[in-house]
Amino acid sequence: MKNEVKLLGVISSDFTYSHTLYSEGFYTMTVSVKRDSGKVDIIPVMTSERLLDVSKSWVGQRVFIDGQFRSYNQHDLDKNRLKLYVFATDVIFTNEQRDVNDVFLEGYLCKTPTYRHTPLGREISDLMLAVNRSYNKSDYIPCICWGRSAYYARGLEAGNGLRVAGRIQSREYNKNGETKTAYELSVNLLEVC
């Protein structure tokens, strides 16, 4: 299975400790990546203390991150919440000024896509893609298709193998008066494999 993420943007938060695994510490931060439209996506990134000096503040530094789009279930009281992040496998500081947000995934459709229209009449399909990784784990990635891709996706079924390419997008929404952020893969290319 393919799971590749390439981000080029600006580090927008300091590190927060996440966990330790086999005496290796992992930390989260956010990277801001500007879209062509000017909107900025704030993307959570997890990195090892072995890739980056996490005792320093790197906020404002331009960085290229190579990694994978991953998920985990966070248990909150009586609910599970799907949390998404980029797992960094390489971090390089750069002076490159263009922003990059490219994702390539191969996986399996978990359930039949939901096809609908936005209030402005645009076609949209919601997909949930399972991407296998080592040690019998899988990442569950919500994907959103627009226009002709959305129309095509409505005919897909659970279990179909898919290749998708797109970008990670963040969007804010209000729930019970609280502002939350959702992450998903906005699909540019979709094909059955």
N, CA and C of each residue as an Amber inpcrd file, in Angstrom:
protein
   579
   0.8450000  -1.1800000   0.0000000   0.0000000   0.0000000   0.0000000
   0.8890000   1.2420000   0.0000000   0.4350000   2.2240000  -0.6920000
   1.1820000   3.4720000  -0.7920000   0.5660000   4.5100000   0.1450000
   1.4130000   5.2040000   0.8810000   0.9830000   6.2860000   1.7560000
   2.1260000   7.2930000   1.7920000   2.0200000   8.3320000   0.9690000
   3.0830000   9.3290000   0.8670000   2.5060000  10.7280000   1.0310000
   3.1750000  11.5170000   1.8660000   2.8070000  12.9210000   2.0500000
   4.0590000  13.7600000   1.8530000   3.9010000  14.8500000   1.1180000
   4.9700000  15.8290000   0.9480000   4.3840000  17.1950000   1.2950000
   4.9330000  17.8150000   2.3450000   4.4810000  19.1360000   2.7860000
   5.6460000  20.1130000   2.7390000   5.3590000  21.3170000   2.2890000
   6.3370000  22.3940000   2.3760000   5.5700000  23.6070000   2.8610000
   5.9320000  24.0810000   4.0440000   5.2180000  25.2000000   4.6390000
   6.0100000  25.7790000   5.8010000   5.2830000  26.3850000   6.7320000
   5.9000000  27.0750000   7.8580000   5.4850000  26.3900000   9.1640000
   6.4500000  26.1160000  10.0300000   6.1230000  25.5660000  11.3490000
   5.3620000  26.6500000  12.1160000   4.1630000  26.2930000  12.5980000
   3.2900000  27.3060000  13.2030000   3.0010000  27.0790000  14.6870000
   3.6200000  26.0630000  15.2890000   3.4470000  25.8630000  16.7320000
   4.6980000  25.2050000  17.3010000   4.8630000  25.3510000  18.6040000
   5.9470000  24.6470000  19.2820000   5.5470000  23.1840000  19.4680000
   6.5050000  22.3960000  19.9380000   6.2770000  20.9660000  20.1080000
   5.4760000  20.6640000  21.3700000   4.6290000  19.6460000  21.2700000
   3.9000000  19.1080000  22.4080000   4.2330000  17.6200000  22.4900000
   4.6020000  17.1710000  23.6810000   4.9340000  15.7560000  23.8670000
   3.7150000  14.8920000  23.5690000   3.9320000  13.7930000  22.8190000
   2.8490000  12.8580000  22.5100000   3.0340000  11.5460000  23.2780000
   4.1430000  10.8530000  23.0050000   4.3690000   9.5570000  23.6550000
   5.8110000   9.1090000  23.4320000   6.1980000   8.0390000  24.1350000
   7.5070000   7.4220000  23.9670000   7.2910000   5.9800000  23.5580000
   8.0690000   5.5480000  22.5810000   7.9880000   4.1660000  22.1100000
   9.4070000   3.6470000  21.9360000   9.7430000   2.5830000  22.6410000
  11.1020000   2.0070000  22.6040000  12.1550000   3.0880000  22.8380000
  11.9720000   3.8670000  23.8680000  12.8640000   4.9500000  24.3220000
  13.0510000   6.0760000  23.3030000  12.1500000   6.1770000  22.3270000
  12.1710000   7.2670000  21.3560000  10.9610000   8.1600000  21.6120000
  11.2060000   9.4420000  21.8520000  10.1230000  10.3780000  22.1320000
   9.5090000  10.9270000  20.8500000   8.1860000  11.0570000  20.8530000
   7.4610000  11.6090000  19.7090000   6.7030000  12.8570000  20.1480000
   6.7160000  13.8390000  19.2810000   6.1450000  15.1560000  19.5810000
   5.2830000  15.6200000  18.4160000   4.2810000  16.4430000  18.7270000
   3.4410000  17.0110000  17.6820000   3.7030000  18.5100000  17.5570000
   3.4690000  18.9960000  16.3570000   3.5500000  20.4200000  16.0360000
   2.5610000  20.6570000  14.8970000   2.4180000  21.8770000  14.4610000
   1.5860000  22.1430000  13.2900000   2.4190000  22.8540000  12.2320000
   2.0490000  22.5900000  10.9770000   2.6820000  23.2390000   9.8350000
   1.5860000  23.9250000   9.0410000   1.8040000  25.2050000   8.7180000
   0.8450000  25.9840000   7.9280000   1.2510000  25.9190000   6.4630000
   0.2920000  25.5130000   5.6190000   0.5320000  25.4020000   4.1820000
  -0.5300000  26.2160000   3.4600000  -0.0900000  27.1550000   2.6310000
  -1.0170000  28.0330000   1.9200000  -1.4910000  27.3780000   0.6260000
  -2.7990000  27.4450000   0.3910000  -3.3830000  26.9790000  -0.8720000
  -3.2050000  28.0550000  -1.9450000  -3.4290000  27.6790000  -3.2030000
  -3.3910000  28.6530000  -4.2960000  -4.4170000  29.7540000  -4.0720000
  -5.5360000  29.4100000  -3.4230000  -6.6060000  30.3800000  -3.1690000
  -6.2310000  31.4000000  -2.0940000  -5.1390000  31.1390000  -1.3730000
  -4.7250000  32.0170000  -0.2830000  -5.1340000  31.5000000   1.0800000
  -6.1070000  30.5810000   1.1420000  -6.4940000  29.9870000   2.4220000
  -5.3350000  29.1460000   2.9430000  -5.2080000  29.0800000   4.2670000
  -4.1050000  28.3480000   4.8890000  -4.6570000  27.1240000   5.6130000
  -4.0430000  25.9670000   5.3420000  -4.3680000  24.7410000   6.0750000
  -3.3420000  24.5710000   7.1830000  -3.8250000  24.3350000   8.4090000
  -2.9650000  24.0980000   9.5730000  -2.9570000  22.5880000   9.7960000
  -1.8230000  21.9480000   9.5410000  -1.7470000  20.4870000   9.5090000
  -0.9440000  19.9630000  10.6980000  -1.5330000  19.0410000  11.4840000
  -0.7890000  18.4550000  12.5990000   0.2770000  17.4760000  12.0860000
   1.4620000  17.5710000  12.6680000   2.5860000  16.7220000  12.2660000
   3.1900000  16.1010000  13.5210000   3.4650000  14.7930000  13.4500000
   4.1590000  14.1090000  14.5360000   5.5750000  13.7980000  14.0760000
   6.5520000  14.1080000  14.9300000   7.9440000  13.8540000  14.5820000
   8.6760000  13.2330000  15.7620000   9.7450000  12.5530000  15.4460000
  10.5910000  11.9620000  16.4750000  11.6050000  12.9800000  16.9550000
  11.9930000  12.8650000  18.2210000  13.0580000  13.7070000  18.7580000
  14.3860000  13.4090000  18.0760000  14.4520000  12.2980000  17.3340000
  15.6820000  11.9430000  16.6110000  15.7830000  12.6660000  15.2630000
  14.6620000  13.2130000  14.7790000  14.6780000  13.9550000  13.5150000
  14.9200000  15.4420000  13.7130000  14.5230000  15.9580000  14.8730000
  14.5070000  17.3940000  15.1010000  14.7970000  17.6710000  16.5680000
  15.4970000  18.7280000  16.8600000  15.7510000  19.1230000  18.2440000
  14.4650000  19.7410000  18.8020000  13.7150000  18.9610000  19.5610000
  12.4080000  19.3980000  20.0550000  12.5120000  20.3330000  21.2610000
  13.7360000  20.5640000  21.7430000  13.9000000  21.4940000  22.8650000
  13.9340000  22.9450000  22.3720000  14.0530000  23.1500000  21.0530000
  14.1000000  24.4900000  20.4710000  12.7360000  24.8570000  19.8860000
  12.5230000  26.1410000  19.7280000  11.3370000  26.6160000  19.0170000
  11.7230000  26.8500000  17.5550000  10.9950000  26.2270000  16.6620000
  11.2410000  26.3760000  15.2240000  10.0990000  27.1520000  14.5570000
   9.2460000  27.7770000  15.3520000   8.0930000  28.5100000  14.8140000
   8.5830000  29.5740000  13.8280000   7.9400000  29.6200000  12.6610000
   8.2890000  30.5840000  11.6250000   9.2860000  30.0580000  10.6060000
   9.8970000  28.8990000  10.8710000  10.8620000  28.3140000   9.9460000
  10.1420000  27.5700000   8.8230000  10.6490000  27.7510000   7.5940000
  10.0990000  27.0040000   6.4580000  10.7090000  25.6070000   6.4680000
   9.8580000  24.6200000   6.2150000  10.2860000  23.2360000   6.3650000
   9.6410000  22.3590000   5.2960000  10.4060000  21.3590000   4.8370000
   9.8740000  20.3240000   3.9480000   9.7430000  19.0510000   4.7700000
   8.5630000  18.4420000   4.7150000   8.3140000  17.2150000   5.4730000
   7.9010000  16.1120000   4.5220000   8.5900000  14.9940000   4.6330000
   8.2460000  13.7780000   3.9100000   7.6570000  12.8430000   4.9520000
   6.5300000  12.1860000   4.6510000   5.9480000  11.3190000   5.6600000
   4.7390000  10.5520000   5.1660000   3.8700000  10.2070000   6.1070000
   2.6530000   9.4400000   5.8340000   1.4700000  10.0970000   6.5310000
   0.2720000   9.9390000   5.9240000  -0.9640000  10.4320000   6.5280000
  -1.4990000   9.3050000   7.3980000  -1.6050000   9.5410000   8.6940000
  -1.9930000   8.4800000   9.6300000  -3.1890000   8.8940000  10.4670000
  -3.7600000   7.8870000  11.1380000  -4.9150000   8.1310000  12.0050000
  -4.8140000   7.2510000  13.2450000  -5.5300000   7.6640000  14.2790000
  -5.6990000   6.8260000  15.4580000  -7.0270000   7.2040000  16.1080000
  -7.5660000   6.3110000  16.9050000  -8.8010000   6.5750000  17.6410000
  -8.4570000   7.1150000  19.0120000  -8.9600000   8.3100000  19.3040000
  -8.7880000   8.8910000  20.6340000 -10.0590000   8.6080000  21.4290000
  -9.8990000   8.0070000  22.5970000 -11.0410000   7.6460000  23.4330000
 -11.3760000   8.8030000  24.3660000 -12.5400000   9.4200000  24.1770000
 -13.0280000  10.5020000  25.0330000 -14.3270000  10.0690000  25.6830000
 -14.2780000   9.8350000  26.9840000 -15.4550000   9.4050000  27.7320000
 -16.1380000   8.2420000  27.0350000 -17.3030000   8.4530000  26.4270000
 -18.0230000   7.3480000  25.7960000 -17.9290000   7.3860000  24.2710000
 -17.0160000   8.2210000  23.7160000 -16.9010000   8.3490000  22.2700000
 -15.4750000   8.0740000  21.8160000 -15.3600000   7.5890000  20.5800000
 -14.0680000   7.4920000  19.9140000 -14.0250000   8.5830000  18.8560000
 -12.9050000   9.2850000  18.7870000 -12.7340000  10.3270000  17.7740000
 -11.5380000   9.9530000  16.9070000 -11.7370000  10.0280000  15.5960000
 -10.6690000   9.7490000  14.6580000  -9.7570000  10.9730000  14.5750000
  -8.4970000  10.8020000  14.9320000  -7.5190000  11.8850000  14.8840000
  -6.5650000  11.6310000  13.7160000  -6.3290000  12.6560000  12.9310000
  -5.4740000  12.5480000  11.7490000  -4.2290000  13.4200000  11.9250000
  -3.1170000  12.9580000  11.3800000  -1.8650000  13.7050000  11.4560000
  -0.9090000  13.1950000  10.3810000   0.1290000  13.9680000  10.1040000
   1.2100000  13.5310000   9.2290000   2.3200000  13.0000000  10.1170000
   2.7510000  11.7760000   9.8540000   3.8700000  11.1740000  10.5700000
   5.1310000  11.4600000   9.7560000   6.0160000  12.3070000  10.2810000
   7.2070000  12.7370000   9.5510000   8.2710000  11.6500000   9.5450000
   8.7690000  11.3180000   8.3530000   9.9000000  10.3960000   8.2270000
  11.1740000  11.1550000   7.8720000  11.0280000  12.4020000   7.4030000
  12.1760000  13.2520000   7.1040000  11.7510000  14.7120000   7.2490000
  12.6120000  15.5120000   7.8400000  12.3430000  16.9390000   8.0390000
  13.5670000  17.7100000   7.5570000  13.3570000  18.6470000   6.6170000
  14.4510000  19.4250000   6.0530000  14.0710000  20.9030000   6.0820000
  14.9220000  21.7350000   6.6500000  14.6800000  23.1730000   6.6150000
  15.0550000  23.6970000   5.2420000  14.3110000  24.6840000   4.7560000
  14.4930000  25.1540000   3.3830000  14.1860000  26.6440000   3.2770000
  14.6560000  27.2530000   2.2010000  14.3080000  28.6360000   1.8780000
  13.2920000  28.6820000   0.7430000  12.9050000  27.5140000   0.2430000
  11.9300000  27.4360000  -0.8540000  10.6540000  28.1550000  -0.4470000
  10.1530000  29.0480000  -1.3060000   9.0060000  29.8860000  -0.9540000
   7.6520000  29.3150000  -1.3840000   7.6300000  28.3910000  -2.3320000
   6.3360000  27.8240000  -2.7350000   5.8740000  26.8370000  -1.6740000
   4.5740000  26.7360000  -1.4840000   4.0280000  25.7770000  -0.5300000
   3.6010000  24.5160000  -1.2720000   3.7760000  23.3710000  -0.6240000
   3.4370000  22.0730000  -1.2130000   2.5830000  21.3050000  -0.2170000
   1.5380000  20.6530000  -0.7210000   0.6560000  19.8250000   0.0950000
   0.1650000  18.6980000  -0.8050000   0.9720000  17.6470000  -0.9680000
   0.6700000  16.5410000  -1.8810000   0.5600000  15.2370000  -1.1080000
  -0.5160000  14.4970000  -1.3850000  -0.7570000  13.2090000  -0.7290000
  -1.0970000  12.1720000  -1.7940000  -0.4970000  10.9810000  -1.6790000
  -0.7880000   9.8580000  -2.5690000  -1.0770000   8.6400000  -1.7070000
  -2.2650000   8.0580000  -1.8590000  -2.6730000   6.9090000  -1.0440000
  -3.1930000   5.7760000  -1.9150000  -2.9560000   4.5510000  -1.4740000
  -3.6060000   3.3660000  -2.0250000  -4.2470000   2.6500000  -0.8540000
  -5.5000000   2.2920000  -1.0210000  -6.1930000   1.6180000   0.0640000
  -7.4970000   1.0140000  -0.4000000  -8.3440000   0.7130000   0.5590000
  -9.6280000   0.0690000   0.2850000 -10.7610000   0.9110000   0.8470000
 -11.8140000   1.0030000   0.0770000 -12.9910000   1.7460000   0.4970000
 -13.6750000   0.9970000   1.6350000 -13.8800000   1.6720000   2.7700000
 -14.4570000   1.0250000   3.9580000 -15.9700000   0.8720000   3.8750000
 -16.6300000   1.8190000   3.2210000 -18.0830000   1.7860000   3.1270000
 -18.5050000   2.4920000   1.8460000 -19.7370000   2.2980000   1.4710000
 -20.2590000   2.9370000   0.2650000 -20.1710000   4.4590000   0.4180000
 -19.6660000   5.1690000  -0.6040000 -19.5600000   6.6310000  -0.5100000
 -20.9170000   7.3030000  -0.3130000 -20.8970000   8.4340000   0.3730000
 -22.0920000   9.2620000   0.5440000 -22.0340000  10.3510000  -0.5190000
 -23.0320000  10.3650000  -1.4060000 -23.0980000  11.3450000  -2.4970000
 -24.1830000  12.3600000  -2.1810000 -23.8760000  13.6440000  -2.3510000
 -24.8500000  14.6850000  -2.0510000 -24.5080000  15.9440000  -2.8250000
 -25.2990000  16.9810000  -2.6080000 -25.0400000  18.2920000  -3.2020000
 -24.8870000  19.3200000  -2.0840000 -23.9860000  20.2770000  -2.2970000
 -23.8160000  21.3620000  -1.3380000 -24.9870000  22.3300000  -1.4920000
 -25.1770000  23.2450000  -0.5390000 -26.2530000  24.2490000  -0.6820000
 -26.1230000  25.0780000  -1.9620000 -24.8970000  25.1830000  -2.4930000
 -24.7000000  25.9210000  -3.7460000 -24.8120000  25.0290000  -4.9800000
 -25.1710000  23.7460000  -4.7630000 -25.4220000  22.8430000  -5.8780000
 -24.2270000  22.0490000  -6.3740000 -23.0590000  22.1470000  -5.7230000
 -21.8880000  21.3630000  -6.1500000 -22.0320000  19.9140000  -5.7150000
 -21.6030000  18.9970000  -6.5800000 -21.6280000  17.5690000  -6.2600000
 -20.4540000  17.2490000  -5.3260000 -20.7340000  16.3810000  -4.3580000
 -19.7110000  16.0260000  -3.3780000 -19.9370000  14.5750000  -2.9280000
 -18.8460000  13.8310000  -2.7710000 -18.9050000  12.4670000  -2.2390000
 -17.9130000  12.3370000  -1.1010000 -18.3620000  11.7240000  -0.0070000
 -17.5010000  11.4450000   1.1440000 -17.0880000   9.9850000   1.0980000
 -15.7780000   9.7370000   1.2490000 -15.2330000   8.3810000   1.2250000
 -14.4470000   8.1410000   2.5100000 -14.3530000   6.8810000   2.9210000
 -13.4620000   6.5050000   4.0180000 -12.5360000   5.4240000   3.4650000
 -11.2470000   5.7410000   3.4350000 -10.2460000   4.8570000   2.8470000
  -9.4090000   4.2180000   3.9430000  -9.2700000   2.8980000   3.9030000
  -8.3950000   2.1750000   4.8240000  -7.0730000   1.9180000   4.1170000
  -5.9860000   2.4040000   4.7030000  -4.6540000   2.2510000   4.1240000
  -3.8420000   1.3860000   5.0750000  -3.4390000   0.2030000   4.6020000
  -2.6960000  -0.7230000   5.4520000  -1.2660000  -0.2430000   5.6520000
  -0.7280000  -0.5640000   6.8380000   0.6890000  -0.3140000   7.1020000
   1.2560000  -1.4900000   7.8790000   2.5130000  -1.4110000   8.2590000
   3.2000000  -2.5170000   8.9390000   2.5190000  -2.9020000  10.2450000
   2.8330000  -4.0780000  10.7140000   2.4040000  -4.5990000  12.0130000
   0.8860000  -4.7240000  12.1090000   0.2440000  -5.0990000  11.0080000
  -1.2090000  -5.3350000  10.9560000  -2.0200000  -4.1300000  11.4270000
  -1.5530000  -2.9400000  11.1160000  -2.2920000  -1.7210000  11.4400000
  -2.8400000  -1.1210000  10.1580000  -3.8700000  -0.3090000  10.3130000
  -4.4400000   0.4230000   9.1860000  -4.7360000   1.8450000   9.6150000
  -4.6240000   2.7540000   8.6590000  -5.0120000   4.1370000   8.8760000
  -6.3070000   4.3740000   8.1290000  -7.2360000   5.0680000   8.7580000
  -8.5420000   5.3500000   8.1620000  -8.5880000   6.8280000   7.8270000
  -8.6510000   7.1150000   6.5290000  -8.5180000   8.4790000   6.0420000
  -9.8190000   8.9350000   5.3840000 -10.4820000   9.9510000   5.9400000
 -11.6720000  10.5010000   5.2840000 -11.2450000  11.3130000   4.0630000
 -11.9360000  11.0760000   2.9630000 -11.6290000  11.7490000   1.7030000
 -12.8950000  12.4250000   1.1900000 -12.7070000  13.5220000   0.4710000
 -13.8380000  14.2390000  -0.0960000 -13.5500000  14.4800000  -1.5760000
 -14.5240000  14.1270000  -2.4180000 -14.4060000  14.3000000  -3.8710000
 -15.4230000  15.3360000  -4.3320000 -15.0590000  16.0850000  -5.3610000
 -15.9140000  17.1310000  -5.8890000 -16.2060000  16.8990000  -7.3680000
 -17.3270000  17.4370000  -7.8380000 -17.6360000  17.4610000  -9.2730000
 -17.7030000  16.0870000  -9.9070000 -16.9900000  15.9430000 -11.0320000
 -17.0250000  14.6720000 -11.7710000 -16.4800000  13.5190000 -10.9530000
 -15.4510000  13.7850000 -10.1360000 -14.9150000  12.7210000  -9.2670000
 -15.9670000  12.2710000  -8.2620000 -16.7550000  13.2110000  -7.7460000
 -17.8200000  12.8740000  -6.7970000 -18.8820000  12.0150000  -7.4830000
 -19.2230000  12.3890000  -8.7020000 -20.2290000  11.6330000  -9.4560000
 -19.7170000  10.2130000  -9.7260000 -18.4390000  10.0860000 -10.0940000
 -17.8290000   8.7810000 -10.3440000 -17.7970000   7.9500000  -9.0610000
 -17.4310000   8.5750000  -7.9480000 -17.2830000   7.8620000  -6.6740000
 -18.6000000   7.2950000  -6.1690000 -19.7180000   7.8990000  -6.5380000
 -21.0040000   7.4250000  -6.0220000 -21.3070000   5.9990000  -6.4730000
 -20.6540000   5.5270000  -7.5340000 -20.8640000   4.1660000  -8.0230000
 -19.9300000   3.1420000  -7.4140000 -19.0390000   3.5600000  -6.5400000
 -18.0870000   2.6320000  -5.9240000 -18.7290000   1.8960000  -4.7560000
 -18.1220000   0.7660000  -4.4040000 -18.6610000  -0.0550000  -3.3140000
 -17.5840000  -0.3370000  -2.2820000 -18.0040000  -0.6590000  -1.0860000
 -17.0730000  -1.0470000  -0.0230000 -16.2170000  -2.2070000  -0.5060000
 -14.9250000  -2.1210000  -0.2260000 -13.9990000  -3.1620000  -0.6480000
 -13.2340000  -2.8250000  -1.9090000 -13.7050000  -1.8460000  -2.6920000
 -12.9690000  -1.4440000  -3.8900000 -11.5800000  -0.9410000  -3.5050000
 -10.5670000  -1.3700000  -4.2510000  -9.2210000  -0.8320000  -4.0780000
  -9.1290000   0.4880000  -4.8220000  -8.5670000   1.5040000  -4.1760000
  -8.5020000   2.8340000  -4.7790000  -7.1050000   3.4270000  -4.6830000
  -6.7700000   4.2430000  -5.6780000  -5.6110000   5.1310000  -5.6380000
  -6.1670000   6.5430000  -5.6310000  -5.7060000   7.3510000  -4.7120000
  -6.1580000   8.7400000  -4.6570000  -4.9530000   9.6580000  -4.4980000
  -5.0960000  10.8420000  -5.0530000  -4.0950000  11.8980000  -4.8860000
  -4.8480000  13.1700000  -4.5500000  -4.2570000  13.9940000  -3.7250000
  -4.9090000  15.2400000  -3.3570000  -4.0930000  15.9930000  -2.3370000
  -4.8000000  16.7490000  -1.4910000  -4.1390000  17.5470000  -0.4590000
  -4.8900000  17.4070000   0.8470000  -4.1870000  17.5990000   1.9510000
  -4.8160000  17.6000000   3.2660000  -5.4450000  18.9740000   3.4630000
  -6.7080000  18.9720000   3.8140000  -7.3350000  20.2620000   4.1100000
  -7.8620000  20.2560000   5.5330000  -7.7920000  21.4410000   6.1350000
  -8.3450000  21.6400000   7.4720000  -9.5280000  22.5850000   7.3110000
 -10.5770000  22.3220000   8.0610000 -11.7210000  23.2390000   8.0360000
 -12.3030000  23.3130000   9.4290000 -12.6810000  24.5230000   9.7960000
 -13.2720000  24.7320000  11.1120000 -14.7830000  24.6480000  11.0180000
 -15.3920000  24.1640000  12.1060000 -16.8510000  24.1060000  12.2000000
 -17.2390000  24.3040000  13.6600000 -18.4860000  24.6640000  13.8650000
 -18.9950000  24.8630000  15.2290000 -19.8910000  23.7000000  15.6230000
 -19.6900000  23.2100000  16.8340000 -20.5420000  22.1560000  17.3740000
 -20.8260000  22.5120000  18.8200000 -22.1040000  22.7040000  19.1260000
 -22.5330000  23.0770000  20.4780000 -21.7900000  24.3160000  20.9840000
 -21.5980000  25.2890000  20.0940000 -20.9460000  26.5360000  20.4700000
 -19.4330000  26.4680000  20.5690000 -18.8530000  25.3050000  20.2670000
 -17.4070000  25.1170000  20.3490000 -16.8340000  24.9910000  18.9440000
 -15.7560000  25.7250000  18.6530000 -15.1040000  25.6480000  17.3480000
 -14.1580000  24.4590000  17.3250000 -14.3260000  23.6060000  16.3150000
 -13.4950000  22.4170000  16.1540000 -12.8760000  22.4370000  14.7700000
 -11.8400000  21.6190000  14.5610000 -11.1880000  21.5150000  13.2650000
 -11.2890000  20.0870000  12.7660000 -11.7080000  19.9430000  11.5080000
 -11.7780000  18.6370000  10.8590000 -10.6960000  18.5870000   9.7850000
 -10.1370000  17.4040000   9.5890000  -9.1240000  17.1850000   8.5610000
  -9.6250000  16.1030000   7.6210000  -9.2900000  16.2600000   6.3400000
  -9.6800000  15.2720000   5.3370000  -8.7670000  15.4360000   4.1370000
  -8.7970000  14.4420000   3.2670000  -8.0530000  14.5050000   2.0190000
  -8.9910000  15.0150000   0.9420000  -8.6810000  16.1640000   0.3800000
  -9.4450000  16.7050000  -0.7400000  -8.8590000  16.0790000  -2.0040000
  -9.6570000  15.2510000  -2.6880000  -9.1800000  14.4060000  -3.7790000
  -9.1360000  15.1610000  -5.1020000  -7.9660000  15.0800000  -5.7770000
  -7.8210000  15.6160000  -7.1280000  -7.8930000  14.5150000  -8.1660000
  -7.4100000  13.3110000  -7.7940000  -7.3460000  12.1850000  -8.7040000
  -7.8390000  10.9440000  -7.9860000  -8.7280000  10.2040000  -8.6440000
  -9.3120000   9.0010000  -8.0510000  -9.3640000   7.9250000  -9.1120000
  -8.8200000   6.7290000  -8.8070000  -8.9370000   5.6200000  -9.7380000
  -9.0390000   4.3040000  -8.9900000  -9.7750000   3.3760000  -9.5820000
  -9.9240000   2.0450000  -9.0100000  -8.7000000   1.2310000  -9.3990000
  -8.1430000   0.4820000  -8.4300000  -6.9830000  -0.3690000  -8.7430000
  -7.2760000  -1.8140000  -8.3880000
